[in-house]
Amino acid sequence: MTESLPRVEIQLWRADAIVLFNWLMSVDINQVPITHPAEKQALADLVTRLEHETDIAGVTREEIDQARGEVSRDMGW
């Protein structure tokens, strides 16, 4: 990604980041429904940033399960 492009800052709960990263690493990105190739690239960029700019990539199965529990708590569905 070009450093000169405008950026946006977002903050995620750690549990959300863990769940998203785990899902993105396990899903076949070619099977995710997209309407434009940029959507696939944006998902790939997200996984790269989570992998290289956080400590999320090193979480354990126990931490993933705990994060799933935290995220799904009080969902109501």
N, C-alpha and C positions, 0 to 999 in steps of 0.2 A: 504494500500500500504506500502510496506517495505521501511523504511527510508534509507536503505543502497543502494537502487537502484539508478542508475544515473538519474539526473533530467535535464530538459530543461526549460528555462525561455522563456515565450512568453508574449507579451503585446498586448492587444486588445483595440480597441476604446471602451469606455464605452457603446456606443450605440450598438455595435456588441455584447458585453457581455450580455446586457439586452435582445436583440432579441434572441440570442442563448439560454439563460437560460429560457426565457418564452416559447420558442418552445420545449425545452427538457422537461420542466415540464408539457406540455400539450399533447405531443405526446405519443402514446402507443409504448413504446420501443420495445415491442414484434412484432410490425408491421413494424418496420424500417428494410429495407433489409440489411442483413449482410451476410458475407461469412465465418466468423469465430466468435466464442463466445467472443473472446478478443475484437472485435469491440464494442459489446454491453457493455462490462465491461468498456472500455475506455470512452464511452459516459456517463455511470453512474459515473465514476470517475470525469469527467469534471463537471457534474451537482453538485456533492458533493463539489468540490472545489469552484465553483462559489457561492454556497449556504453558505458555511461556512467560506470562506476566503475573501469575498467581502461583500459589502452592497447591492448587486444586488437583493437578495431575497425580500427585502422590498420595491421595487419600486411600484409605483402606476400605474393604467391603463393609466393615462395621460402620465406618463413617458415612458411606453411601446409604446404607440402610437407615441410619439415624437421620440423615438429611431428608430422605424420602418421607420418613415419619413426620418430621417437622413441617415439611412443605404441605403434606396432605392433611395435616391436622385441621380440623374445623372447616374442611372444604364444603361439607354439606352435600356431596354427591359421590 
